[in-house]
């Protein structure tokens, strides 16, 4: 049972047990460094929080900026492979930005447990403003799961300037709201600790949370941290505790479909299956109000399972929605005097 089934469909959420009987230190499970996928890792201060931000192409002054927002319990590295793919398609013009958001990854500061939707939207807007003051470039917002709710509200509220496109990955209001009661059981079914980083990577692969081994080796180490036991031995525990954020879950997804459809920009929805479209999205999709792409071979973390497919979809979406360059057309086809 993959994460999409266990979280977004009510019912049994049993997960494979942690099996440490095999050698977890084998080379094919070794962590991969962030620097293989991004050019820079920096702290961006917004208020009392220092956000860890991965990026590439920050020296570019033209072309689009792709800003990625991860879901609850993940980190910016969940977009490592897809960010690399998008950036490498045109490294002299494209910029990619993937922060660790409040309470996640290497981000530190006060009030890290405040994961309210309004707070997260303001955090995102603050990061963009800090990194791109007086921005004159087009921005494409891409959000996975809970991150999709954040980017949708950021675009709809116009708190971020020059948003050319809005892309949501595997998040639909109806399915998310229906699944809220099942999420605690999923969280409790996970191992609480791992004996090594490699063991955590292998568990994510075995549980089919991440189908792409390379992406698991990159993103999973950022989800855990070492802790010392009473006997001074070391184990790895979850960096972000999800249950304290339960009071915010309903607020993340309430009115998401309406917010997404009404956002004043081009819109893309990437899903693993059509069964997850709710009524409002079905109607809007039939009316052509957003682009729908289905990648049924993936699980919940579509951007990790199929990074090149997602990269191609996002790049095509951006190219399709670029504003028409009237001056270029006139140069090719001058108006007769």
QUIWOVEN-V653646 format. One record per backbone hydrogen bond with DSSP energy under -0.5 kcal/mol. CO is the residue of the C=O (numbers start at 1). NH is the residue of the N-H. Records with the same first field share a line. If there is no record, write none. Layout:
CO=NH / NH
This chain:
2=6
3=7 / 8
4=8
5=9
18=20
22=24
23=26
26=29
27=30
33=36
34=37 / 38
40=55
42=53
43=45
44=51
46=49
48=110
49=46 / 51
50=108
51=44 / 53
52=100
53=42
54=98
55=39 / 40
56=96
57=60
64=66 / 95
65=67 / 140
66=68 / 97
67=142
68=99
69=144
71=74
75=78
76=79
77=80
79=83
80=84
81=85
82=86
83=87
84=88
85=89
86=89
87=90
90=93 / 94
95=66
96=56
97=68
98=54
99=101
101=104
104=107
108=50
111=114
113=115
116=120
117=121
118=122
119=123
120=124
121=125
122=126
123=127
124=128
125=129
126=130
127=131
128=132
132=135
138=65
139=141 / 164 / 165
140=67
141=167
142=69
143=169
144=147
145=148 / 149
146=149 / 150
147=151
148=152
149=153
150=154
151=155
152=156
153=157
154=158 / 159 / 160
155=158
162=139 / 164
164=266
165=141
166=268
167=143
168=170 / 270
169=145
172=176
173=177
174=178
175=179
176=180
177=180
179=182 / 183
180=183 / 184
182=186
183=187
184=188
185=189
186=190
187=190
192=238
194=236
196=200
197=201
198=202
199=203
200=204
201=205
202=206
203=207
204=209 / 210
205=208
209=301
211=213
212=216
213=217
214=218
215=219
216=220
217=32
219=222
220=223
221=224
223=239 / 240
225=237
227=235
229=232
233=229
235=227
236=194
237=225
239=241
240=242
242=245
243=246
245=248 / 249
246=249 / 250
248=252
249=253
250=254
253=256
255=259
256=260
257=261
258=262
259=263
260=263
263=265
266=166
267=291
268=168
269=271 / 293
270=170
271=295
273=276
274=277
278=282
279=283
280=284
281=285
282=286
283=287
284=289
285=288
291=269
293=271
295=298
300=302
301=304 / 305
302=306
304=307
306=310
307=311
308=312
309=313
310=314
311=315
312=316
313=317
314=318
315=319
316=320
317=321
319=322
324=326
325=329
326=330
327=331
328=332
329=333
